[in-house]
Amino acid sequence: MGLRLYRLISRYAVNLLFWDQWDFDDATLFQRHSIWEMFRWQHGPHRQGLGALLQKLIEPSIHWNSRYEAFGIGAIIFTAAVLALVLKVRLYGTIGYSDLIIPLLFLTPRQFETLVLATNPAHGALPLLLIILYCLCWLIRTYFWKYICVLLVNFVLIYTGFGIFIGSLTPILLALDYYENTRRLAHRYRWGSGAALTLSIVSLASFFVGYKFDAAVDCFSPAPGNPVLYLCFVALMFANVAALNILSLKVATLIGCIPLLLFLACLWLAVKRLLVGRGVDTWSRDAVTATLLAYCAIFCFNTAYGRLCLGLAYAGVSRYTPYVILGFFGLYLYALSSRARNLRVYLLPVLLVFATLGARSLNRPDTWIVQKMSDGRRAWRECYLTLHDIHECDSRTHFPIYPHPEATRLQEKLDFLERNHLNLYAPPSL
Protein backbone atom coordinates (compact mmCIF):
# COMPACT_ATOMS: atom_id res chain seq x y z
CA MET A 1 0.00 0.00 0.00
CA GLY A 2 2.84 2.38 0.84
CA LEU A 3 4.57 1.24 -2.35
CA ARG A 4 1.44 2.13 -4.31
CA LEU A 5 1.61 5.71 -3.02
CA TYR A 6 5.30 5.85 -3.92
CA ARG A 7 4.57 4.71 -7.47
CA LEU A 8 1.74 7.23 -7.76
CA ILE A 9 4.04 10.08 -6.78
CA SER A 10 6.95 8.81 -8.86
CA ARG A 11 4.81 8.54 -11.98
CA TYR A 12 2.73 11.69 -11.83
CA ALA A 13 4.52 14.34 -9.71
CA VAL A 14 6.08 17.11 -11.80
CA ASN A 15 8.68 19.65 -10.73
CA LEU A 16 6.61 22.74 -11.48
CA LEU A 17 4.58 24.93 -9.12
CA PHE A 18 0.91 24.83 -10.06
CA TRP A 19 -2.18 26.96 -9.43
CA ASP A 20 -2.53 27.87 -5.72
CA GLN A 21 1.15 27.16 -5.08
CA TRP A 22 2.03 30.39 -6.88
CA ASP A 23 -0.03 32.22 -4.24
CA PHE A 24 0.63 30.58 -0.87
CA ASP A 25 4.36 30.29 -1.59
CA ASP A 26 4.49 34.08 -1.26
CA ALA A 27 4.73 33.38 2.47
CA THR A 28 7.94 31.36 2.26
CA LEU A 29 9.53 31.66 -1.19
CA PHE A 30 8.69 34.78 -3.19
CA GLN A 31 8.50 37.30 -0.33
CA ARG A 32 10.38 37.89 2.90
CA HIS A 33 8.41 37.36 6.08
CA SER A 34 9.08 36.55 9.72
CA ILE A 35 8.50 33.04 11.06
CA TRP A 36 5.35 34.22 12.82
CA GLU A 37 4.02 35.82 9.62
CA MET A 38 4.66 32.60 7.72
CA PHE A 39 2.92 30.58 10.40
CA ARG A 40 -0.13 32.88 10.32
CA TRP A 41 -0.19 33.26 6.53
CA GLN A 42 -3.77 32.99 5.31
CA HIS A 43 -4.58 31.20 2.09
CA GLY A 44 -8.27 31.00 1.32
CA PRO A 45 -10.27 30.00 4.42
CA HIS A 46 -7.30 28.66 6.39
CA ARG A 47 -3.78 29.53 7.48
CA GLN A 48 -0.55 27.75 6.53
CA GLY A 49 0.78 27.08 10.03
CA LEU A 50 3.21 24.20 10.35
CA GLY A 51 3.12 23.67 6.58
CA ALA A 52 4.81 27.02 5.99
CA LEU A 53 7.43 26.38 8.66
CA LEU A 54 8.33 22.99 7.21
CA GLN A 55 8.56 24.50 3.74
CA LYS A 56 10.90 27.24 4.95
CA LEU A 57 13.01 24.71 6.84
CA ILE A 58 13.29 21.97 4.22
CA GLU A 59 12.54 23.39 0.76
CA PRO A 60 15.72 25.50 0.36
CA SER A 61 17.85 22.36 0.65
CA ILE A 62 15.89 20.67 -2.16
CA HIS A 63 15.70 23.84 -4.33
CA TRP A 64 11.90 23.96 -3.95
CA ASN A 65 11.61 20.82 -6.04
CA SER A 66 7.90 19.97 -6.34
CA ARG A 67 8.58 16.25 -6.82
CA TYR A 68 10.61 16.05 -3.63
CA GLU A 69 7.85 17.94 -1.83
CA ALA A 70 5.31 15.37 -3.07
CA PHE A 71 7.46 12.55 -1.69
CA GLY A 72 7.68 14.45 1.61
CA ILE A 73 3.89 14.70 1.79
CA GLY A 74 3.68 10.99 1.10
CA ALA A 75 6.06 10.40 4.02
CA ILE A 76 3.82 12.51 6.29
CA ILE A 77 0.78 10.42 5.35
CA PHE A 78 2.74 7.19 5.89
CA THR A 79 3.80 8.42 9.33
CA ALA A 80 0.17 9.21 10.15
CA ALA A 81 -0.75 5.61 9.26
CA VAL A 82 1.97 4.23 11.54
CA LEU A 83 0.87 6.48 14.41
CA ALA A 84 -2.74 5.45 13.86
CA LEU A 85 -1.65 1.84 14.46
CA VAL A 86 0.23 3.00 17.57
CA LEU A 87 -2.91 4.80 18.77
CA LYS A 88 -5.00 1.66 18.30
CA VAL A 89 -2.44 -0.41 20.25
CA ARG A 90 -2.37 2.18 23.04
CA LEU A 91 -6.15 1.94 23.27
CA TYR A 92 -6.64 -1.80 22.95
CA GLY A 93 -3.24 -3.39 23.62
CA THR A 94 -2.74 -5.66 20.61
CA ILE A 95 -2.73 -5.75 16.83
CA GLY A 96 -5.41 -7.92 15.25
CA TYR A 97 -6.40 -8.98 11.77
CA SER A 98 -9.01 -6.24 11.56
CA ASP A 99 -6.26 -3.62 11.91
CA LEU A 100 -5.57 -4.11 8.22
CA ILE A 101 -8.33 -1.52 7.83
CA ILE A 102 -5.97 1.19 9.13
CA PRO A 103 -3.27 1.07 6.40
CA LEU A 104 -5.96 0.47 3.79
CA LEU A 105 -7.64 3.71 4.87
CA PHE A 106 -4.61 5.91 5.45
CA LEU A 107 -2.57 4.87 2.41
CA THR A 108 -5.35 5.06 -0.12
CA PRO A 109 -4.48 6.52 -3.56
CA ARG A 110 -7.77 8.44 -3.34
CA GLN A 111 -5.60 11.23 -1.91
CA PHE A 112 -3.97 11.80 -5.29
CA GLU A 113 -4.72 15.53 -5.33
CA THR A 114 -2.99 15.97 -1.97
CA LEU A 115 0.04 14.10 -3.33
CA VAL A 116 0.63 15.12 -6.94
CA LEU A 117 -1.44 18.13 -8.01
CA ALA A 118 -1.31 21.53 -6.26
CA THR A 119 0.47 20.06 -3.25
CA ASN A 120 0.17 21.92 0.04
CA PRO A 121 1.35 20.11 3.20
CA ALA A 122 -0.93 22.34 5.31
CA HIS A 123 -4.04 21.04 3.51
CA GLY A 124 -4.68 17.36 4.18
CA ALA A 125 -1.41 15.67 5.09
CA LEU A 126 -0.33 17.65 8.16
CA PRO A 127 -3.82 17.92 9.71
CA LEU A 128 -4.13 14.13 9.24
CA LEU A 129 -0.88 13.55 11.13
CA LEU A 130 -1.52 16.19 13.79
CA ILE A 131 -5.01 14.91 14.63
CA ILE A 132 -3.55 11.48 15.36
CA LEU A 133 -0.86 13.10 17.54
CA TYR A 134 -3.57 15.12 19.27
CA CYS A 135 -5.44 11.91 20.13
CA LEU A 136 -2.26 10.33 21.46
CA CYS A 137 -1.76 13.34 23.72
CA TRP A 138 -5.08 12.66 25.44
CA LEU A 139 -3.76 9.24 26.50
CA ILE A 140 -0.84 10.68 28.48
CA ARG A 141 -1.35 9.74 32.13
CA THR A 142 0.46 12.66 33.77
CA TYR A 143 -1.95 15.60 33.88
CA PHE A 144 0.76 18.26 33.49
CA TRP A 145 2.29 16.72 30.37
CA LYS A 146 -1.10 15.77 28.96
CA TYR A 147 -2.31 19.37 29.08
CA ILE A 148 0.98 20.73 27.73
CA CYS A 149 0.97 18.35 24.77
CA VAL A 150 -2.74 18.77 24.05
CA LEU A 151 -2.47 22.57 24.08
CA LEU A 152 0.66 22.59 21.93
CA VAL A 153 -0.72 20.29 19.24
CA ASN A 154 -4.07 22.07 19.44
CA PHE A 155 -2.39 25.43 18.79
CA VAL A 156 -0.46 24.12 15.80
CA LEU A 157 -3.58 22.44 14.42
CA ILE A 158 -5.66 25.61 14.67
CA TYR A 159 -3.20 27.39 12.40
CA THR A 160 -2.51 24.50 10.01
CA GLY A 161 -5.06 24.10 7.23
CA PHE A 162 -8.44 22.82 8.28
CA GLY A 163 -7.05 21.67 11.59
CA ILE A 164 -8.78 24.88 12.71
CA PHE A 165 -11.89 22.84 13.51
CA ILE A 166 -10.13 21.07 16.38
CA GLY A 167 -9.98 24.46 18.09
CA SER A 168 -13.72 24.33 18.78
CA LEU A 169 -13.49 20.82 20.25
CA THR A 170 -10.56 21.28 22.63
CA PRO A 171 -12.30 23.64 25.11
CA ILE A 172 -15.27 21.26 25.24
CA LEU A 173 -13.04 18.25 25.90
CA LEU A 174 -11.08 20.12 28.58
CA ALA A 175 -14.30 21.23 30.28
CA LEU A 176 -15.61 17.66 30.25
CA ASP A 177 -12.25 16.38 31.49
CA TYR A 178 -12.47 18.79 34.42
CA TYR A 179 -16.05 17.82 35.25
CA GLU A 180 -15.54 14.06 34.94
CA ASN A 181 -11.97 13.64 36.19
CA THR A 182 -10.12 16.54 37.81
CA ARG A 183 -12.70 18.44 39.89
CA ARG A 184 -12.41 15.84 42.64
CA LEU A 185 -8.59 15.94 42.71
CA ALA A 186 -6.17 18.27 44.53
CA HIS A 187 -6.26 22.02 43.93
CA ARG A 188 -3.22 22.02 41.66
CA TYR A 189 -4.98 19.67 39.22
CA ARG A 190 -8.11 21.80 39.21
CA TRP A 191 -6.12 24.98 38.63
CA GLY A 192 -4.16 23.25 35.89
CA SER A 193 -7.33 22.11 34.19
CA GLY A 194 -8.79 25.61 34.40
CA ALA A 195 -5.62 27.17 32.99
CA ALA A 196 -5.61 24.67 30.13
CA LEU A 197 -9.23 25.49 29.32
CA THR A 198 -8.45 29.22 29.31
CA LEU A 199 -5.41 28.79 27.07
CA SER A 200 -7.38 26.67 24.60
CA ILE A 201 -9.96 29.45 24.24
CA VAL A 202 -7.22 32.08 23.85
CA SER A 203 -5.54 29.92 21.18
CA LEU A 204 -8.74 29.72 19.16
CA ALA A 205 -9.42 33.44 19.55
CA SER A 206 -5.89 34.30 18.39
CA PHE A 207 -6.60 32.66 15.03
CA PHE A 208 -9.18 35.32 14.20
CA VAL A 209 -6.90 38.31 14.90
CA GLY A 210 -6.40 39.85 11.47
CA TYR A 211 -8.37 37.06 9.81
CA LYS A 212 -10.34 37.88 6.65
CA PHE A 213 -13.29 35.68 5.74
CA ASP A 214 -12.67 34.05 2.37
CA ALA A 215 -15.01 31.33 1.07
CA ALA A 216 -12.66 30.82 -1.92
CA VAL A 217 -15.64 30.32 -4.28
CA ASP A 218 -17.67 33.10 -5.87
CA CYS A 219 -20.98 31.25 -5.68
CA PHE A 220 -20.98 30.91 -1.88
CA SER A 221 -23.96 32.36 0.00
CA PRO A 222 -24.22 32.46 3.82
CA ALA A 223 -27.93 31.65 3.58
CA PRO A 224 -28.41 27.98 4.58
CA GLY A 225 -29.46 25.57 1.85
CA ASN A 226 -31.56 22.43 1.80
CA PRO A 227 -30.47 20.16 4.72
CA VAL A 228 -31.21 17.07 2.61
CA LEU A 229 -28.73 18.27 -0.02
CA TYR A 230 -26.12 18.79 2.69
CA LEU A 231 -26.61 15.17 3.77
CA CYS A 232 -26.34 14.03 0.14
CA PHE A 233 -23.13 16.02 -0.24
CA VAL A 234 -21.57 14.40 2.84
CA ALA A 235 -22.77 10.96 1.73
CA LEU A 236 -20.91 11.49 -1.55
CA MET A 237 -17.79 12.53 0.40
CA PHE A 238 -18.01 9.20 2.22
CA ALA A 239 -18.65 7.32 -1.03
CA ASN A 240 -15.57 8.92 -2.57
CA VAL A 241 -13.34 7.12 -0.04
CA ALA A 242 -14.36 3.88 -1.79
CA ALA A 243 -13.78 5.39 -5.28
CA LEU A 244 -17.50 5.20 -6.09
CA ASN A 245 -17.26 8.28 -8.31
CA ILE A 246 -17.40 5.85 -11.26
CA LEU A 247 -21.10 5.39 -10.47
CA SER A 248 -23.93 7.83 -11.05
CA LEU A 249 -24.47 10.51 -8.41
CA LYS A 250 -27.75 8.91 -7.27
CA VAL A 251 -26.25 5.45 -6.84
CA ALA A 252 -23.09 6.77 -5.15
CA THR A 253 -25.21 8.88 -2.79
CA LEU A 254 -27.36 5.91 -1.81
CA ILE A 255 -24.28 3.76 -1.13
CA GLY A 256 -22.58 6.62 0.72
CA CYS A 257 -25.62 6.89 3.00
CA ILE A 258 -24.73 3.51 4.54
CA PRO A 259 -21.50 4.64 6.25
CA LEU A 260 -22.98 8.12 6.81
CA LEU A 261 -25.92 6.78 8.83
CA LEU A 262 -23.61 4.49 10.79
CA PHE A 263 -21.30 7.47 11.32
CA LEU A 264 -24.05 9.72 12.66
CA ALA A 265 -25.33 6.97 14.97
CA CYS A 266 -21.85 6.25 16.33
CA LEU A 267 -21.15 9.96 16.75
CA TRP A 268 -24.28 10.34 18.85
CA LEU A 269 -23.45 7.27 20.93
CA ALA A 270 -19.80 8.33 21.36
CA VAL A 271 -20.77 11.80 22.60
CA LYS A 272 -23.40 10.29 24.91
CA ARG A 273 -20.82 7.86 26.30
CA LEU A 274 -18.35 10.70 26.83
CA LEU A 275 -20.90 12.75 28.76
CA VAL A 276 -21.75 9.87 31.05
CA GLY A 277 -18.15 9.28 32.13
CA ARG A 278 -16.86 5.82 33.02
CA GLY A 279 -13.52 6.48 34.74
CA VAL A 280 -10.29 8.25 33.77
CA ASP A 281 -8.84 5.54 31.51
CA THR A 282 -12.11 4.77 29.77
CA TRP A 283 -12.92 8.47 29.46
CA SER A 284 -9.67 9.14 27.59
CA ARG A 285 -10.45 6.33 25.16
CA ASP A 286 -13.97 7.66 24.66
CA ALA A 287 -12.54 11.16 24.14
CA VAL A 288 -10.28 9.93 21.34
CA THR A 289 -13.14 8.23 19.50
CA ALA A 290 -15.50 11.16 19.94
CA THR A 291 -12.80 13.59 18.76
CA LEU A 292 -12.18 11.72 15.51
CA LEU A 293 -15.89 11.43 14.75
CA ALA A 294 -16.76 14.99 15.75
CA TYR A 295 -13.85 16.52 13.84
CA CYS A 296 -14.81 14.66 10.67
CA ALA A 297 -18.45 15.70 11.09
CA ILE A 298 -17.54 19.37 11.51
CA PHE A 299 -15.26 19.31 8.48
CA CYS A 300 -17.70 17.45 6.23
CA PHE A 301 -20.78 19.55 7.02
CA ASN A 302 -18.78 22.77 6.89
CA THR A 303 -17.51 21.71 3.45
CA ALA A 304 -21.06 20.90 2.35
CA TYR A 305 -22.20 24.34 3.53
CA GLY A 306 -19.40 26.10 1.68
CA ARG A 307 -19.25 24.03 -1.53
CA LEU A 308 -22.79 22.86 -2.24
CA CYS A 309 -23.23 25.77 -4.62
CA LEU A 310 -20.69 24.12 -6.93
CA GLY A 311 -22.91 21.05 -7.28
CA LEU A 312 -23.07 17.63 -5.66
CA ALA A 313 -20.35 16.27 -7.94
CA TYR A 314 -17.87 18.54 -6.15
CA ALA A 315 -18.19 16.30 -3.08
CA GLY A 316 -15.89 13.84 -4.84
CA VAL A 317 -12.89 16.17 -4.75
CA SER A 318 -9.82 14.13 -3.84
CA ARG A 319 -8.33 16.63 -1.38
CA TYR A 320 -11.17 16.01 1.09
CA THR A 321 -10.15 12.36 1.50
CA PRO A 322 -7.63 12.74 4.38
CA TYR A 323 -10.26 14.40 6.56
CA VAL A 324 -12.91 11.77 5.83
CA ILE A 325 -10.34 9.04 6.57
CA LEU A 326 -10.25 10.31 10.16
CA GLY A 327 -13.99 9.74 10.43
CA PHE A 328 -13.69 6.18 9.14
CA PHE A 329 -10.85 5.58 11.60
CA GLY A 330 -13.08 6.91 14.39
CA LEU A 331 -15.80 4.48 13.28
CA TYR A 332 -13.30 1.64 13.47
CA LEU A 333 -12.20 2.54 16.99
CA TYR A 334 -15.81 2.88 18.08
CA ALA A 335 -16.61 -0.54 16.67
CA LEU A 336 -13.77 -2.04 18.72
CA SER A 337 -14.99 -0.37 21.91
CA SER A 338 -18.68 -1.13 21.43
CA ARG A 339 -20.30 -3.67 23.71
CA ALA A 340 -23.06 -4.16 21.15
CA ARG A 341 -21.96 -7.19 19.14
CA ASN A 342 -24.53 -6.48 16.42
CA LEU A 343 -22.96 -3.08 15.76
CA ARG A 344 -19.51 -4.62 15.27
CA VAL A 345 -20.97 -7.30 13.01
CA TYR A 346 -22.40 -4.66 10.67
CA LEU A 347 -19.85 -1.88 11.03
CA LEU A 348 -16.55 -3.75 10.56
CA PRO A 349 -17.53 -5.34 7.21
CA VAL A 350 -18.73 -1.98 5.88
CA LEU A 351 -15.44 -0.36 6.89
CA LEU A 352 -13.41 -3.19 5.38
CA VAL A 353 -15.30 -3.03 2.07
CA PHE A 354 -14.95 0.76 1.78
CA ALA A 355 -11.29 0.68 2.79
CA THR A 356 -10.48 -2.13 0.35
CA LEU A 357 -12.28 -0.45 -2.55
CA GLY A 358 -10.46 2.80 -1.86
CA ALA A 359 -7.06 1.12 -1.61
CA ARG A 360 -7.17 -0.19 -5.17
CA SER A 361 -5.32 1.51 -8.00
CA LEU A 362 -7.01 4.64 -9.34
CA ASN A 363 -10.03 3.99 -11.52
CA ARG A 364 -10.19 5.19 -15.13
CA PRO A 365 -11.77 8.61 -14.51
CA ASP A 366 -9.24 9.47 -11.80
CA THR A 367 -6.31 8.07 -13.79
CA TRP A 368 -7.40 10.21 -16.74
CA ILE A 369 -7.50 13.31 -14.54
CA VAL A 370 -4.10 12.69 -12.96
CA GLN A 371 -2.51 11.75 -16.29
CA LYS A 372 -3.93 14.85 -17.96
CA MET A 373 -2.68 17.11 -15.19
CA SER A 374 0.74 15.48 -15.17
CA ASP A 375 1.18 15.56 -18.95
CA GLY A 376 -0.06 19.15 -19.09
CA ARG A 377 2.44 20.33 -16.47
CA ARG A 378 5.31 18.50 -18.16
CA ALA A 379 4.40 19.97 -21.55
CA TRP A 380 4.11 23.50 -20.12
CA ARG A 381 7.42 23.12 -18.29
CA GLU A 382 9.29 22.02 -21.41
CA CYS A 383 7.63 24.75 -23.45
CA TYR A 384 8.55 27.50 -21.01
CA LEU A 385 12.14 26.33 -20.63
CA THR A 386 12.41 26.72 -24.40
CA LEU A 387 10.33 29.84 -25.14
CA HIS A 388 10.14 31.77 -21.84
CA ASP A 389 6.67 32.97 -22.83
CA ILE A 390 3.79 32.29 -20.45
CA HIS A 391 0.92 33.09 -22.81
CA GLU A 392 2.46 31.24 -25.75
CA CYS A 393 2.94 28.13 -23.62
CA ASP A 394 -0.62 28.42 -22.30
CA SER A 395 -1.81 28.53 -25.91
CA ARG A 396 0.39 25.73 -27.19
CA THR A 397 -0.27 23.28 -24.37
CA HIS A 398 -3.89 24.29 -23.69
CA PHE A 399 -2.88 23.96 -20.05
CA PRO A 400 -2.38 27.17 -18.07
CA ILE A 401 -0.52 26.72 -14.79
CA TYR A 402 -2.33 29.72 -13.27
CA PRO A 403 -5.72 31.18 -14.32
CA HIS A 404 -4.66 34.87 -14.39
CA PRO A 405 -0.84 35.19 -14.58
CA GLU A 406 -0.77 38.94 -14.04
CA ALA A 407 -2.80 38.69 -10.82
CA THR A 408 -0.04 36.73 -9.09
CA ARG A 409 2.89 38.36 -10.99
CA LEU A 410 3.71 34.99 -12.49
CA GLN A 411 6.42 36.33 -14.81
CA GLU A 412 8.29 37.94 -11.92
CA LYS A 413 8.11 34.71 -9.97
CA LEU A 414 9.35 32.60 -12.88
CA ASP A 415 12.24 35.02 -13.35
CA PHE A 416 13.02 34.73 -9.63
CA LEU A 417 13.11 30.93 -9.88
CA GLU A 418 15.43 31.13 -12.89
CA ARG A 419 17.85 33.53 -11.20
CA ASN A 420 18.07 31.33 -8.12
CA HIS A 421 17.97 27.94 -9.90
CA LEU A 422 14.84 26.81 -8.08
CA ASN A 423 11.88 24.57 -8.90
CA LEU A 424 11.72 23.99 -12.67
CA TYR A 425 15.27 25.40 -12.95
CA ALA A 426 16.60 23.13 -10.19
CA PRO A 427 18.89 20.15 -10.94
CA PRO A 428 17.10 17.08 -12.37
CA SER A 429 14.86 15.30 -9.84
CA LEU A 430 14.17 11.66 -9.19
Secondary structure, 3 states (H helix, E strand, C coil): CHHHHHHHHHHHCCCCCCCCHHHHCHHHHHCCCCHHHHHCCEECCEECCHHHHHHHHHHHHHCCCHHHHHHHHHHHHHHHHHHHHHHHHHHHCCCCHHHHHHHHHHCCHHHHHHHHCCCCCCCCHHHHHHHHHHHHHCCCCCHHHHHHHHHHHHHHHHHCHHHHHHHHHHHHHHHHHHHHHHCCCCHHHHHHHHHHHHHHHHHHHHHCCCCCCCCCCCCCCCCCCCHHHHHHHHHHHHHHHCCHHHCCHHHHHHHHHHHHHHHHHHHHHHHHHHHHCCCHHHHHHHHHHHHHHHHHHHHHHHHHHHHHHHCHHHHHCHHHHHHHHHHHHHHHHHHHHCCCHHHHHHHHHHHHHHHHHHHCCCCHHHHHHHHHHHHHHHHHHHHHHHHCCHHHHHHHHCCCCCCCHHHHCHHHHHHHHHHHCCHHHCCCCC
